[in-house]
Every structure is written in structure tokens, then in C-alpha cells.
């Protein structure tokens, strides 16, 4: 659902005042967080979507990695998952089996278990997971806490929405976007463990609202401005070329419409920059704010776990907008 209509729906829903529902006081929380002891909380999230690639097993892996990501964004450990699947009656059941096998592979890699699930008949395949994890609420990481002077770190390249659109239109093959597919199937587990070892100020994962949206939400939650350096943004191969051909997903335009007013220097941005910044990501990386004196430790922890990361900007004091793109 687009961010604008979603916000209009959410603001009209009843609120729960349970003090143990920790996520209620975290703006733009990546998951539901419920405290069951001083040192233990449940972390819950759910996500599912239509296929972004043609290979059923790869689709299952990507959807599972994407659903697990919200648990990793707060520093949690996935424990159980439930399959959510919609499937057309006319398609071969072997396709559904391969989708579920791909999801199970990623859940197993995460150290969690699939405890069951639910399926419905539908005109178009959809797959994802409802995931439950555990976290120590005293040490979890949220969208709140980014501070002036922090550096911004991103752990996966951008461009999955643009490349998936190109794939659907037959402009590229899965082999030509192999690097992006491998990135989408990669769990954020190692990156999450590295940030928990070192300690970061704030974190969110970059998914459907694009870097533009998730960065704006972190800025708003932390009452700061995030300054992004566009030329330092990592991109999957082919992203610029496909964007230049106009292969932009519909979600990108919706993200741009909703979040662009939050960018202080929006009039200075060109079409290519806007398309990439607003591109909705599937199973994107973690966006972290880290204090400069902890960057070396984070670099060591990331390299130890063979996690790539890029410094893409910094945190500034509150300004007219929530974001500035240099």
C-alpha cells in the first residue's frame, strides 16, 4: 500500500495502551515489540508480496529474507515463522512447493523454524512470512536515536525495484540481474549481529518506501536531518541504465509524491536521482546511524562477517526538511 493512503488508515485505528507494547512509543517501528520480561521481548513482523523474479525457489528465498529483515533491523533473533501463501488453482502445485522450499531454506539459515502457515486461492501468487523473534529490550536498536554527527551506513545496494520492473517487461533476464537477486536473497543477519556487537545509534531496513522514505522516517523519529550524498549510494549493476529507459515501478512515484516534500533541497534533484531514491526495495539492506568513534569497530565487525557496507552521508541538526541530498 502506498505510504500516503496507509498513513490515513493507520491514524484512524484504535490505540492500545499496554505499557509492555514497546513499539507503540517508537515512531515508524520496523516490528511489533512486546516486553515479556525486563530482559526479553517478542519481536513480530509480517510481509508478503507478488513475485519479483520468475524462478519460484528464488522468489521464496527473497520473500523470506525480506520478512525476516524487520527482526534483524531491531537487533532481534528470529525464532518461528508462519508461511502465508496465495496461489492460483490453475498453476501447477510443483511451483508452490518450490516457493515454500525456498522460504524454508532461508528460515533454516536464520536459525528459526517454520511452525505452520495458511494458504488461500487467489488469482495471482503471493508469498511471505509472519515472523516472531526475540530481543533484549534494553539493547534493541530502533528508528529513534540518530544523533548529530553520526555517520550513515547502508549494507546493500539500491535498485531492486527498477530491475524487477525491467525483468517483468522482458528487457533483462534473471541472469543479467543475478547480483541483485543474490542481494535480495541475502539475510541481514550478519549485518545485524555486527551492529549489535559494536552498538549503533539507530537502524531501519530499506524496503518498500525506498531509501527516501525510510531515511525520512528515521530522521523524523530521531528529530534530526539526514544528509545523503547521492554519488556515494551503491547501486546494483544496470540500475542507472534501466532507470534511464523509464522502467520505474509504480511504487516509486507514490513514494516520491509522499516523501519528497520532506527533502529540503528537492528542487535541485534531477529525475534520475529521484527515481533511484524513491525506488521501492525488496529485501534491502540496513540503514544505520553510527557514531564516528564506533565506525572502525563496525568496519571490523562487518569485515569479519563478510558484509559489505557503504558510508552514504551523515546526521545533522534539525533543519527545514528531514532530508538533504548532496
GINORFEN-V484576 format. One record per backbone hydrogen bond with DSSP energy under -0.5 kcal/mol. CO is the residue of the C=O (numbers start at 0). NH is the residue of the N-H. E is the energy in kcal/mol with one decimal. If there is no record, write none. Layout:
CO/NH/E  CO/NH/E
This chain:
1/5/-2.1  2/6/-2.2  3/7/-1.8  4/8/-1.8  5/9/-2.8  6/10/-1.9  8/11/-1.5  9/12/-1.4  17/20/-1.8  19/21/-1.8  19/34/-3.0  20/23/-1.4  21/24/-1.4  22/25/-1.4  24/26/-0.6  25/28/-1.3  31/43/-2.9  32/21/-0.9  32/22/-1.4  33/41/-3.2  36/39/-1.4  39/35/-2.3  39/36/-1.8  40/134/-1.8  41/33/-2.4  42/132/-3.3  43/31/-3.0  44/130/-3.2  46/128/-1.8  48/126/-2.0  54/58/-2.4  55/59/-2.3  56/60/-2.2  57/61/-2.7  58/62/-2.7  59/63/-2.1  60/64/-2.6  61/65/-2.5  62/66/-2.0  63/67/-2.4  64/68/-1.0  65/69/-0.5  66/69/-0.6  67/70/-0.9  67/71/-1.4  68/72/-2.0  69/73/-0.8  70/73/-0.7  70/75/-2.5  71/74/-1.4  73/140/-1.8  76/133/-2.0  78/112/-1.8  79/131/-2.7  80/114/-2.5  80/115/-0.6  81/129/-2.2  82/117/-2.2  83/127/-1.8  84/119/-1.9  85/125/-2.2  86/121/-1.2  87/90/-0.9  91/94/-1.4  91/95/-0.8  92/96/-2.4  93/97/-2.1  94/98/-2.1  95/99/-2.6  96/100/-2.3  97/101/-2.2  98/102/-2.1  99/103/-2.5  100/104/-2.1  101/105/-1.4  102/106/-2.2  103/107/-2.5  104/108/-1.9  105/109/-1.8  106/111/-2.2  107/110/-1.5  112/80/-1.9  112/114/-0.7  115/82/-2.6  117/84/-2.3  119/86/-2.2  125/85/-2.7  126/48/-1.8  127/83/-2.3  128/46/-2.0  128/130/-0.6  129/81/-2.3  130/44/-2.2  131/78/-3.0  131/79/-1.9  132/42/-2.5  133/76/-2.5  134/40/-2.1  134/136/-0.8  135/138/-2.1  135/139/-0.8  141/202/-2.3  143/141/-0.5  146/149/-2.5  149/314/-2.6  150/152/-0.5  150/289/-2.7  151/311/-2.3  151/312/-0.8  152/287/-3.0  153/309/-2.5  157/235/-2.7  158/162/-2.4  159/163/-2.3  160/164/-1.9  161/165/-1.9  162/166/-2.2  163/167/-2.3  164/168/-1.6  165/170/-2.3  165/171/-0.9  166/169/-1.4  172/176/-1.0  173/176/-0.5  174/177/-1.2  176/180/-2.1  177/181/-2.7  178/182/-2.0  179/183/-2.4  180/184/-1.7  181/185/-0.7  182/185/-0.7  187/191/-2.2  188/192/-2.5  189/193/-2.0  190/194/-2.1  191/195/-2.1  192/196/-1.9  193/197/-1.9  194/198/-3.0  201/288/-2.2  203/286/-3.5  204/206/-0.8  205/283/-0.7  206/209/-2.1  206/280/-2.8  208/212/-1.7  209/213/-2.5  210/214/-2.3  211/215/-1.7  212/216/-2.1  213/217/-2.0  214/218/-2.4  215/219/-2.4  216/220/-2.7  217/221/-2.1  218/222/-0.9  218/223/-2.2  219/222/-0.6  224/226/-0.6  224/315/-3.5  225/227/-0.7  225/323/-2.1  226/313/-2.0  227/229/-0.8  227/325/-3.3  228/231/-1.8  229/232/-1.8  233/157/-2.5  235/238/-2.0  237/241/-2.4  238/242/-2.4  239/243/-2.3  240/244/-1.0  241/246/-2.2  242/245/-1.6  245/247/-1.9  248/251/-1.2  248/252/-0.9  249/253/-1.5  250/254/-2.5  251/255/-2.5  252/256/-2.4  253/257/-1.8  254/258/-2.9  255/259/-2.2  258/261/-2.1  259/262/-2.3  261/263/-0.6  261/321/-1.9  261/322/-1.8  262/265/-1.3  264/267/-1.9  265/268/-1.3  269/273/-2.2  270/274/-2.6  271/275/-1.9  272/276/-2.7  273/277/-2.3  275/278/-0.6  276/211/-2.7  280/282/-0.5  284/205/-2.8  285/154/-1.3  285/287/-0.6  286/203/-1.7  287/152/-2.7  287/289/-0.5  288/200/-2.5  288/201/-1.3  289/150/-3.2  290/293/-2.2  290/294/-0.5  291/294/-1.1  293/297/-2.3  294/298/-2.9  295/299/-2.3  296/300/-2.3  297/301/-2.7  298/302/-2.7  299/303/-2.2  300/304/-1.1  301/306/-2.5  302/305/-1.2  305/307/-0.5  309/153/-2.5  309/311/-0.7  311/228/-3.0  312/151/-2.4  313/226/-2.9  314/148/-2.8  315/224/-2.2  320/318/-0.7  321/225/-2.5  322/263/-3.0  323/227/-2.7  323/325/-0.6
